[in-house]
Amino acid sequence: MTEPLRSRVMIEVRYAETDQMGVVHHAVYPVWFELARTRLCLETGYHYADIEKLGYYLVVSRVEARLLKAATYGQTVAVSSWIERLQSRGLRFAYKVDHQGQILARGATEHIWVNRSSGKPCRIPGILAEPFARLRGKG
């Protein structure tokens, strides 16, 4: 198996994302994770909106964030994302937030595939199995 493909987005920390001390609020990290995850999904050849048009959702079932050092107002941080685990009915994305090479946070989100019309969990759609396996480094 090869290394998973990684996406990377650059984010300038906005004042609205910080508390009174100029430190990024913990609730912002999952939003940043989503930006990186959406960019990664685009590498499959399908924007996340296209996946929904195909009739599927990737429902978040777990969010983890470990804050190691404060991100602050005015910094530009890099948020990286990759698929850590890929299973038939779900997957786990991992994240790293860094500033000038120093890791500020790590995180993960777990997701399950859900059929949009039935609202029930399902297996990874056949059309997406190979593209997501490629991202994971199994393709």
C-alpha positions as CSV (number, residue, x, y, z in Angstrom):
1,M,0.0,0.0,0.0
2,T,1.2,3.5,-0.8
3,E,0.9,6.6,1.3
4,P,-2.5,8.2,1.4
5,L,-2.9,11.3,-0.8
6,R,-3.1,14.5,1.3
7,S,-4.8,17.7,0.7
8,R,-3.6,21.0,2.2
9,V,-5.5,24.3,2.6
10,M,-4.0,27.6,3.8
11,I,-6.2,29.6,6.2
12,E,-5.5,33.0,7.5
13,V,-6.9,33.1,11.0
14,R,-9.7,35.6,11.1
15,Y,-10.5,37.8,14.1
16,A,-14.0,36.2,14.3
17,E,-12.4,32.8,14.9
18,T,-10.6,33.9,18.0
19,D,-11.5,34.6,21.6
20,Q,-10.7,37.8,23.6
21,M,-7.1,36.7,23.9
22,G,-6.7,36.3,20.1
23,V,-6.5,32.5,20.3
24,V,-8.5,30.4,17.9
25,H,-11.6,29.0,19.6
26,H,-11.8,25.2,19.8
27,A,-15.0,25.1,17.9
28,V,-13.2,26.4,14.8
29,Y,-11.0,23.4,14.2
30,P,-13.8,21.1,12.9
31,V,-14.7,23.9,10.4
32,W,-11.1,23.9,9.2
33,F,-11.1,20.1,9.1
34,E,-14.2,20.3,6.8
35,L,-12.4,22.7,4.4
36,A,-9.4,20.3,4.1
37,R,-11.7,17.2,3.8
38,T,-13.8,18.8,1.1
39,R,-10.6,19.7,-0.8
40,L,-9.4,16.1,-0.4
41,C,-12.8,14.7,-1.6
42,L,-12.3,16.8,-4.8
43,E,-9.3,14.7,-5.5
44,T,-11.6,11.8,-6.2
45,G,-13.0,13.7,-9.2
46,Y,-16.2,14.4,-7.3
47,H,-16.9,17.6,-5.4
48,Y,-18.8,16.8,-2.2
49,A,-21.9,18.4,-3.7
50,D,-21.5,15.9,-6.6
51,I,-21.5,13.0,-4.1
52,E,-24.8,14.3,-2.7
53,K,-26.2,14.6,-6.2
54,L,-25.3,10.9,-6.7
55,G,-27.7,10.2,-3.7
56,Y,-25.3,9.8,-0.8
57,Y,-24.1,11.6,2.3
58,L,-21.0,11.1,4.3
59,V,-22.4,11.6,7.8
60,V,-20.1,12.6,10.6
61,S,-20.3,10.2,13.4
62,R,-17.3,11.3,15.5
63,V,-15.0,14.4,15.8
64,E,-11.7,14.5,17.6
65,A,-9.4,17.4,18.1
66,R,-6.2,17.6,20.1
67,L,-5.0,21.2,20.5
68,L,-1.2,21.3,21.1
69,K,-0.4,24.9,20.7
70,A,-2.5,28.0,20.2
71,A,-3.3,29.3,16.7
72,T,-3.7,33.0,16.9
73,Y,-5.2,35.9,15.0
74,G,-3.2,37.0,12.0
75,Q,-1.3,33.7,11.5
76,T,-1.7,31.7,8.3
77,V,-2.1,28.0,9.2
78,A,-1.9,24.9,6.9
79,V,-4.6,22.3,7.4
80,S,-3.8,18.9,5.9
81,S,-6.2,16.0,5.5
82,W,-5.9,12.4,4.4
83,I,-7.9,9.2,4.7
84,E,-6.6,7.2,7.7
85,R,-9.0,4.3,7.4
86,L,-11.3,3.2,4.6
87,Q,-14.0,0.5,5.2
88,S,-17.0,-0.7,3.3
89,R,-19.5,1.4,5.2
90,G,-17.4,4.3,6.5
91,L,-14.1,6.0,6.7
92,R,-11.9,8.1,9.0
93,F,-10.2,11.3,7.9
94,A,-7.1,12.5,9.8
95,Y,-6.0,16.2,10.1
96,K,-3.0,18.2,11.0
97,V,-2.9,22.0,11.6
98,D,0.5,23.6,11.5
99,H,2.1,27.0,11.3
100,Q,5.6,27.4,9.8
101,G,6.3,23.7,10.4
102,Q,5.1,23.6,14.0
103,I,2.1,21.3,14.6
104,L,-0.7,23.2,16.4
105,A,-3.4,20.6,16.4
106,R,-4.2,17.1,15.2
107,G,-7.7,15.7,14.7
108,A,-9.9,13.1,13.0
109,T,-13.5,12.7,11.9
110,E,-15.3,9.4,11.3
111,H,-18.1,9.2,8.7
112,I,-20.6,6.6,7.6
113,W,-22.1,6.4,4.1
114,V,-25.8,7.1,4.1
115,N,-28.3,6.6,1.2
116,R,-29.9,10.0,0.7
117,S,-33.3,8.7,-0.3
118,S,-33.7,6.1,2.5
119,G,-31.7,7.9,5.2
120,K,-30.1,4.5,6.1
121,P,-26.4,3.6,6.3
122,C,-25.1,1.8,3.2
123,R,-21.9,0.5,1.6
124,I,-19.6,2.9,-0.2
125,P,-21.2,3.6,-3.6
126,G,-19.6,1.5,-6.4
127,I,-18.8,4.5,-8.5
128,L,-16.8,6.0,-5.5
129,A,-15.1,2.9,-4.3
130,E,-12.1,3.1,-6.6
131,P,-11.5,6.9,-6.3
132,F,-11.7,6.8,-2.5
133,A,-9.4,3.7,-2.4
134,R,-6.9,5.7,-4.5
135,L,-7.0,8.5,-2.0
136,R,-6.3,6.0,0.8
137,G,-3.3,4.7,-1.1
138,K,-4.9,1.3,-2.0
139,G,-5.6,2.1,-5.7
